[in-house]
Amino acid sequence: MTIRVLLADDQALLRSAFRVLVDSEPDMEVVGEAADGAQAVALARSEKADVVLMDIRMPGTDGLAATRAISADPELGGVRVVMLTTFEVDEYVVRSLRAGASGFLGKGAEPEELLNAIRIAAAGDALLSPAATKGLIATFLAQGGGADGTGPDAAAYSARLAALTVREREVLVLVAGGHSNDEIAERLVVSPLTVKTHVNRAMAKLSARDRAQLVVIAYESGLVRPRVE
């Protein structure tokens, strides 16, 4: 199956470079280019994109607003957004994840990293390494508020957490701690497939689009408290 990719960046030169790279792969194709967020949302719908490479800073409707619009649209539930940023560690990272992005990638990433990111996002996985997940989410949620279970969505998340089984909550805590499925399986003495099943059930019960959203929910609900060093 070919991955349908939408490019959203106000710099035409970057879009051209990304197009050449993406179209060179046999399992993916560029189905559209957008110069701002509003156009990206419209094209995501009309072109039935699987993955949107979304620049954060664009004139008019920026990437954050566009990502929120895509995440809130039931018809675009299968669209995954990868945020592109000049600085990989800044306040926009967690804002991107809160908006519904599957992860982020620095614009200075190697070509193979970009292609791998598209495939990871298309598969529904989080585009953050376990270490990056743990460090970034903990740090920025602590700075931005909501990590102590007092954020605007904390009550709603807490109610949903009540629907999780004891094992699903245990797995969620470990996911939020930056552990991979294999590491969780080893710790709980179960198979990676069993862990994946628990993760998928937790995602369904918490209405999380992907693993990255699970991490945000775990912190914003107060289930996991960040430790900032």
N, C-alpha and C positions, 0 to 999 in steps of 0.2 A: 504494500500500500504506500502510495506517495504522500509525503507530508507536505501540506499546503502552507506556505510561509508568506506572511505579510510583513513588509518592511515599513516602519514608521519612524522617520527622522527628517528634520527640516534641512539637513545637508544633503543635497543631491549627489555629491561626490561619494559620500559614505554609502548611500543607498545603492549606487552603481557598483561599488566594490562588494557590498554584501550580496547583491544579485548575482554577480559573476561567480562568487564563491558557492552560494547555495545551489544555483542552477547547474554547477559542475558535478553535483552529487546525483547518483541514479535514483535515490530514494526520497528526493525532495525537490520542490519547485517553488519559485516565487510567483504568487498569484496576484500581487498588487503592491503599490507603493503609495505611502501617505506622507504628506509634508506637515501635518498637524494631527492632533488627537481626534478631532471631530471626524476628519476624513478616515482616520484609522478605524474608528467604530463602525462607520458606514461600510467600509470595505470588508471589515471582518465579517459583517453580516452578508453582504452581497456576494463575496467571493468564497464564502464558506471556509475561511482560514482555520488551520489547526493550531498554528503557533504565530504569535505576533512578536516581532522584535521591536520593542517600544522604547524610543528615546524618552528620557524623563523630562528634559527641558526643551519644549517646543513653543513657538508663538501661538497665541490664541488658547485653544484647549490643550493643556500639557498632557504628558504621558500618565500622570497620576490620575487626573480626571477621566481620561480615556479608559484607563484600566478599571476604575470604579464602575464606569458605565458598562463595560463589557462583562464584568463580574456580576452586575446586578440584573443583566438581561437573561432571562431563562432560555431564550433562543440561542444564546451564545455560551451555554453551559459547557460545551466541549472545547472552547477556545482557551488556549494557554498563553499567558503573556510572560515574556522574558524582558525585564527592564534593562536597558543599556545606560550605563552611567560612566562619566569620565573618571569619577572617584568611586572606587569600590566600597569605601568605608565612609559613609556620611549619613546625615539624617534622613536622606531619601530612601535608604535601603529598607528600613522597617516601614516607612510610609508606603513604599511600594508593595510590601507583603500584606500590609493591612488593607490596601486597596484591592488585593486579590491576585497579585502577580505570583507566578510560580517560583520566581527567583530573580536573580540579577546577574549581570555580566559586565565587566569593565570593557570599555571600547578598545582597550589595548590588548585584549585577549588574543591568543594565537588562533589562526584559522580553524585548527582542529578542535579547539575549545569551543568555538562558536557553533560548529557543526554538531559537536557532542551535546551542547546545551539544547539545541533544537530537538534532537532525538530524545533527550531526557524529558524535556517538557512535554513533548508529544505523547510520551508513554505515561504521563500523569504523575511523574515523580518530581520531587523538589529539586530545584537547581541550586542547591547549597550543600557544600560538603558538611558532614557532621560537625566538624570543628567550627566552620564558619557559622553554621546555624546556632550553635551554642553561644559563641562569643558575641555575634552581632545582635541576635534577638535579646539576649540578656542585657547587654550594654545599653542599647537604644530604647528598649521598653522601660528600663530603669530611669533613663533620662527623660523620656517623654511622658511618663505617667501611665497608669493602667496596669502596671506589672504587679501591683499589690492587691489586685482584685477589686479596685475601685474605679476602673475605667468605665466609659459610657456603655460598653457592651458586656461588662462583667456579669451583671445579673442574668442576662439572657444566656450567656455561655454557661453559667453555673447551673441553670435549670436543665440545659441539655446534658451537662456532665452527669446529672443524676440518672440518665438513661443508660450510661455505660456500665458494663459489668466490672467487677473488681479487676479482672485480668486486663480488660480493655483500658482501664484507668492506669494500671501499672505499665502497660505498653506505651500509653500516651506520655507518661512521665519520662520514660526512657527515650522516646523519640525527641521530646523537648530537650533532653539532656545531651542531644547530639549524637546518639548512638545509631548505628546502622542496623538493619534487620538481622544481619548475621550476628552482630554483637549482642543484640537483644535476645536472640535465640539461644546463644551460648549462656547468657546470664540466667535465663529462665528455664534452661534445659528443655527446650522445645525445638521444633524444626523452623527454619526460616519461612517456610510456607505457612505455618501456623501463625507466625508473627505477622506476616503480610495480611492474613485473613483478619486478624484483630485490628490491624491498622485500617484496613478497608472498612470494617464495620464501624470503627470510631469515626472515620471520615463521613460515613453516611449519616450517623446519628448526630454529628455536630455540624452537618451541612458544610463541610470543608471541601474545597475544590481539590486540594492535594496535600501532600505532606507538609509543605511550607505553611499552609494555613493551620494545620494541626498545631504546629509549634507556636504560632501567634496566639491561638485560642488557649493553649495550655498556660501561657504567661499572662494573657489579659484576664483570664478567669481567676487567676491567683492560685491555680492548681500547682504551678511551679513558680518558685520565687527566685529571681535572678541573683547571682552573686557577682558583683562587679569588683574586679581587682584593680 
